[in-house]
Amino acid sequence: MKVTIKDIAAATGLSTASVSRILNQRGRYSAASAKRVHDAAADLGYFKNRSAADLASQRNHTIGVINYPAETNANDQVIQGIMAEANRLAMDVMIMYAARDDQAVIAKTVQNMIERRVFAVMFLSVRPDQAIIDTPSQYLSPRSCQCQ
């Protein structure tokens, strides 16, 4: 069973709003309350539900990368660069694989990315047709991410 903010609130005697503020580092709270919340979260095995948080805040910090599973390591440096820049911007990267020229598989992979609410989709060694490239533009917009 997943540990929730309600569970942490019950364990610490704080409100769910206070626990949320502390875990999201927003608003005012005391150092003592923050320690209680972080200790309880660690003891209970709490992990933030990023999808729920993104949905509630209407922001998303995940970039989707669709890669072709080549037998060489040619894309490793590119992926390392993407990861480094994403880390610098406090963003996440989701990597999925697709066939290089199979438009049906590429389209399904893009759909999977959109359903997971990624901020942007990058194609790496994959050749999508123009219809696939145009598809995410109606769902993925810079307004959905509050990055620098």
N, C-alpha and C positions, 0 to 999 in steps of 0.2 A: 504494500500500500504506500502511496506517495505521501510524503510529509508536506503539509501546507502551511501557509502563514498562520492560519487559525491554530494549528498544532503548536507552533512556536509561541503564539500569543497566550495560549492556555498554559504552556510550560513556564512562561516568564511572568504571567500576571499582567501583561500589557495588552493594549488594544491591538486589533489587527492593523489599524491605521498607523499606529506607532511602529509596529514591527515592519510594515511596508516602507515607511519613511527611512528607517534605519537600514534595511537591506538594500534600498535603492539610493541611499545616501542623499536624501532630499529633506529639506525642512530642518527643524530644530529638534535635537534630542541630546540627552546627556551621555557622557562617555561611559558611565556606569550602565545605563540602559543598553547602549550599543554592545558593550561586552556581554551582558546577559543574553541578548538576542543572538549574537554571533556564537557564543558558547552553546546555547540551546540548539541553534541550527546545525552546528557541527555534531553535537551529541545525537540529534534525531536523524541525521543524514539528509538534511534538506538540500535540494538543488532547485534553483530558480527555473520556472517554466517559461523559457524565453518566448515561445510562441504566444502564450497567454499575455505576457507583458507587452509584446509588440502589438498585439491586437488591442489591448486596453489603451495603450499610449498612442496608437495610430502612427507609430514610427517603426522602422525596420532598419536593422544594421547588418544585414546578411547579403553578401554578393554571391550569386550563383555562377559557377564555372562549369561549362560542359566541355569535356575533354574526350579525345579519341584514345583508346588504350593501345598505343603503338608498342612495338617490341623494343624500341629504343628508349633512352631516357632523355630525349631531345626536349621535352616540355618541362622537365624537372626545374630548370633554372627559371623558366617563366613562372611556374607555379610558386616557387620560392619568392620571387619578386612580388607576385600578387599577395601572398601571405604576409610578407614584410610590410607592404603598404597598408594592407587591411589592419594589421596589428597597430601600426602607427596611428590609424584613424579610429581605433577601437571598434573595428567591424569584424564580423565573422565571415568565413568563406565556406560555402557548401560546394563540393565537387561531385559531379555526376559524369558518368561515361555514356557515350553514344557512338553508334557506327558513323564513320566519316561521311558517307554519302546517302545514307538511308533516311530520306526525309520524314517518313512516318515515325521512325524511332527518335529522330531529332525533335520532331514536333511533340511527341509524348514526353520527352525529357524536359522540354521547355514548359509544358503544361505542369509537370511535377514540380518544377522550380516555382512557377507562379502560385501553385497551390500551397507551397511552403512559404509563400509571401517574401520571396527574395526581393531586394532593392533593385538589383540589376542582374542581367545575364550576360556572361562573356563566353564567346565561342573560341575554343583553343584546338586547332587542328581538326575542326569539324566544319563542314561546308553546308550551312543551312541555305535554303532558297529564300528569296526576298519575302515571300508570304510569312515564313516563320520569323524572320527578322522583324517584320512589322507587327506581328501578333503581340509580343509583350509590351509594346509601347503604350497600349491603352491601359495596361494594368500596372506597369512599373513606371513610376515617375519620381523625379528628384524630390518632390514634396513629401514623399513617404519616409525620407531619411533626414535626420537632423545632424549631418556631418559638417566638418569644417571644410 
